[in-house]
């Protein structure tokens, strides 16, 4: 059992040290981009 605990501990430490951006972590940045694009589209409809 001791080696299993040590293995799990090393895996969780490696996961915590990872700085890779996951696709689901882009929520705020993507939402801001979509809102900006929608606002630009709304302005284009008003002027044109």
DSSP file (Angstrom, degrees, kcal/mol; ACC not computed):
  #  RESIDUE AA STRUCTURE BP1 BP2  ACC     N-H-->O    O-->H-N    N-H-->O    O-->H-N    TCO  KAPPA ALPHA  PHI   PSI    X-CA   Y-CA   Z-CA
    1    1 A X     >        0   0    0      0, 0.0     4,-2.0     0, 0.0     5,-0.2   0.000 360.0 360.0 360.0 -29.5    0.0    0.0    0.0
    2    2 A X  H  >  +     0   0    0      1,-0.2     4,-2.1     2,-0.2     5,-0.2   0.900 360.0  49.0 -63.5 -41.7    2.9    2.4    0.7
    3    3 A X  H  > S+     0   0    0      1,-0.2     4,-2.3     2,-0.2    -1,-0.2   0.871 108.9  53.8 -67.5 -35.0    4.1    2.4   -3.0
    4    4 A X  H  > S+     0   0    0      2,-0.2     4,-2.5     1,-0.2    -1,-0.2   0.921 109.5  47.7 -64.1 -43.9    0.5    3.1   -4.2
    5    5 A X  H  X S+     0   0    0     -4,-2.0     4,-2.3     1,-0.2    -2,-0.2   0.903 112.5  49.1 -63.1 -41.9    0.3    6.1   -1.8
    6    6 A X  H  X S+     0   0    0     -4,-2.1     4,-2.1     2,-0.2    -1,-0.2   0.887 111.0  50.8 -65.6 -39.0    3.6    7.4   -3.0
    7    7 A X  H  X S+     0   0    0     -4,-2.3     4,-2.1     2,-0.2    -2,-0.2   0.933 111.3  46.8 -63.8 -47.2    2.6    7.0   -6.6
    8    8 A X  H  X S+     0   0    0     -4,-2.5     4,-2.5     1,-0.2    -2,-0.2   0.895 111.2  52.5 -63.6 -39.9   -0.6    8.9   -6.1
    9    9 A X  H  X S+     0   0    0     -4,-2.3     4,-2.0     1,-0.2    -1,-0.2   0.908 109.8  48.2 -63.0 -41.9    1.2   11.7   -4.3
   10   10 A X  H  X S+     0   0    0     -4,-2.1     4,-2.0     2,-0.2    -1,-0.2   0.874 111.1  51.2 -67.6 -35.8    3.7   12.1   -7.1
   11   11 A X  H  X S+     0   0    0     -4,-2.1     4,-2.2     2,-0.2    -2,-0.2   0.926 110.5  47.9 -65.9 -45.0    0.9   12.2   -9.7
   12   12 A X  H  X S+     0   0    0     -4,-2.5     4,-1.9     1,-0.2    -2,-0.2   0.864 111.4  50.9 -66.6 -34.6   -1.0   14.9   -7.8
   13   13 A X  H  X S+     0   0    0     -4,-2.0     4,-1.7     2,-0.2    -1,-0.2   0.902 110.4  49.2 -67.0 -40.3    2.2   16.9   -7.4
   14   14 A X  H  X S+     0   0    0     -4,-2.0     4,-0.8     1,-0.2    -2,-0.2   0.889 111.0  50.0 -65.9 -38.8    2.9   16.7  -11.1
   15   15 A X  H  < S+     0   0    0     -4,-2.2     3,-0.4     1,-0.2    -1,-0.2   0.874 110.0  50.4 -67.3 -37.0   -0.6   17.7  -12.0
   16   16 A X  H  < S+     0   0    0     -4,-1.9    -1,-0.2     1,-0.2    -2,-0.2   0.830 109.3  51.6 -69.3 -31.2   -0.4   20.7   -9.7
   17   17 A X  H  < S+     0   0    0     -4,-1.7    -1,-0.2    -5,-0.1    -2,-0.2   0.632  87.0 105.9 -80.5 -13.6    2.9   21.8  -11.2
   18   18 A X     <  -     0   0    0     -4,-0.8    -3,-0.0    -3,-0.4    -4,-0.0  -0.454  46.5-174.1 -69.9 136.0    1.4   21.6  -14.8
   19   19 A X        +     0   0    0     -2,-0.2     2,-0.3     2,-0.1    -1,-0.1   0.096  35.9 134.4-117.2  20.8    0.7   25.0  -16.4
   20   20 A X        -     0   0    0      1,-0.1     2,-0.5     0, 0.0    -2,-0.0  -0.537  56.6-126.4 -71.5 132.5   -1.0   23.7  -19.5
   21   21 A X        -     0   0    0     -2,-0.3     2,-0.2     2,-0.0    -1,-0.1  -0.707  22.9-146.2 -83.6 123.7   -4.1   25.7  -20.3
   22   22 A X    >   -     0   0    0     -2,-0.5     3,-1.9     1,-0.1     4,-0.2  -0.584  20.7-115.6 -88.2 151.9   -7.1   23.3  -20.8
   23   23 A X  G >  S+     0   0    0      1,-0.3     3,-1.0    -2,-0.2    -1,-0.1   0.822 115.0  53.6 -57.6 -33.2   -9.8   24.1  -23.3
   24   24 A X  G >  S+     0   0    0      1,-0.2     3,-0.5     2,-0.1    -1,-0.3   0.568  96.4  68.8 -80.3  -6.8  -12.5   24.4  -20.6
   25   25 A X  G <  S+     0   0    0     -3,-1.9     3,-0.3     1,-0.2    -1,-0.2   0.400  80.0  78.6 -88.8   3.2  -10.3   27.0  -18.7
   26   26 A X  G <>  +     0   0    0     -3,-1.0     4,-2.5    -4,-0.2     5,-0.3   0.199  57.7 118.0 -95.8  16.4  -10.8   29.6  -21.4
   27   27 A X  H <> S+     0   0    0     -3,-0.5     4,-2.5     1,-0.2     5,-0.2   0.883  73.9  40.1 -54.4 -54.8  -14.3   30.7  -20.3
   28   28 A X  H  > S+     0   0    0     -3,-0.3     4,-2.2     2,-0.2    -1,-0.2   0.913 117.6  47.8 -67.1 -43.2  -13.8   34.3  -19.4
   29   29 A X  H  > S+     0   0    0     -4,-0.2     4,-1.9     1,-0.2    -1,-0.2   0.911 115.2  45.3 -64.7 -42.1  -11.5   35.2  -22.2
   30   30 A X  H  X S+     0   0    0     -4,-2.5     4,-2.4     2,-0.2    -2,-0.2   0.900 111.6  51.9 -68.7 -41.0  -13.7   33.5  -24.8
   31   31 A X  H  X S+     0   0    0     -4,-2.5     4,-2.3    -5,-0.3    -2,-0.2   0.891 109.4  50.5 -63.3 -38.9  -16.9   35.1  -23.4
   32   32 A X  H  X S+     0   0    0     -4,-2.2     4,-2.3     2,-0.2    -1,-0.2   0.900 110.5  49.7 -65.5 -40.1  -15.3   38.5  -23.5
   33   33 A X  H  X S+     0   0    0     -4,-1.9     4,-2.3     2,-0.2    -2,-0.2   0.916 111.6  48.0 -63.9 -43.7  -14.3   37.9  -27.2
   34   34 A X  H  X S+     0   0    0     -4,-2.4     4,-2.4     2,-0.2    -2,-0.2   0.898 111.8  49.9 -65.2 -40.9  -17.8   36.8  -28.1
   35   35 A X  H  X S+     0   0    0     -4,-2.3     4,-2.3     2,-0.2    -1,-0.2   0.905 111.1  49.4 -64.6 -40.6  -19.4   39.8  -26.4
   36   36 A X  H  X S+     0   0    0     -4,-2.3     4,-2.2     1,-0.2    -2,-0.2   0.910 112.0  48.2 -64.3 -42.0  -17.0   42.2  -28.2
   37   37 A X  H  X S+     0   0    0     -4,-2.3     4,-2.0     2,-0.2    -2,-0.2   0.888 111.4  49.9 -66.0 -39.7  -17.8   40.6  -31.5
   38   38 A X  H  X S+     0   0    0     -4,-2.4     4,-2.3     2,-0.2    -2,-0.2   0.890 110.0  51.1 -66.6 -39.3  -21.6   40.8  -30.8
   39   39 A X  H  X S+     0   0    0     -4,-2.3     4,-2.3     2,-0.2    -2,-0.2   0.909 109.9  49.4 -64.6 -42.0  -21.3   44.4  -29.9
   40   40 A X  H  X S+     0   0    0     -4,-2.2     4,-2.1     1,-0.2    -1,-0.2   0.883 110.9  50.4 -63.7 -38.3  -19.4   45.2  -33.1
   41   41 A X  H  X S+     0   0    0     -4,-2.0     4,-1.8     2,-0.2    -2,-0.2   0.894 109.4  50.9 -66.1 -39.9  -22.0   43.4  -35.1
   42   42 A X  H  X S+     0   0    0     -4,-2.3     4,-1.6     1,-0.2    -2,-0.2   0.905 110.8  48.8 -64.7 -41.3  -24.8   45.4  -33.4
   43   43 A X  H  X S+     0   0    0     -4,-2.3     4,-2.0     1,-0.2     5,-0.2   0.885 108.7  53.5 -64.3 -39.3  -23.0   48.6  -34.2
   44   44 A X  H  X S+     0   0    0     -4,-2.1     4,-1.8     1,-0.2    -1,-0.2   0.862 107.7  50.7 -65.3 -35.4  -22.6   47.6  -37.8
   45   45 A X  H  < S+     0   0    0     -4,-1.8    -1,-0.2     2,-0.2    -2,-0.2   0.857 108.9  51.9 -70.2 -34.6  -26.3   47.0  -38.1
   46   46 A X  H  < S+     0   0    0     -4,-1.6    -2,-0.2     1,-0.2    -1,-0.2   0.913 116.4  38.6 -67.2 -42.6  -27.1   50.4  -36.6
   47   47 A X  H  <        0   0    0     -4,-2.0    -2,-0.2     1,-0.2    -1,-0.2   0.769 360.0 360.0 -80.8 -26.1  -24.9   52.2  -39.1
   48   48 A X     <        0   0    0     -4,-1.8    -1,-0.2    -5,-0.2    -2,-0.2   0.438 360.0 360.0-110.5 360.0  -25.6   50.2  -42.1
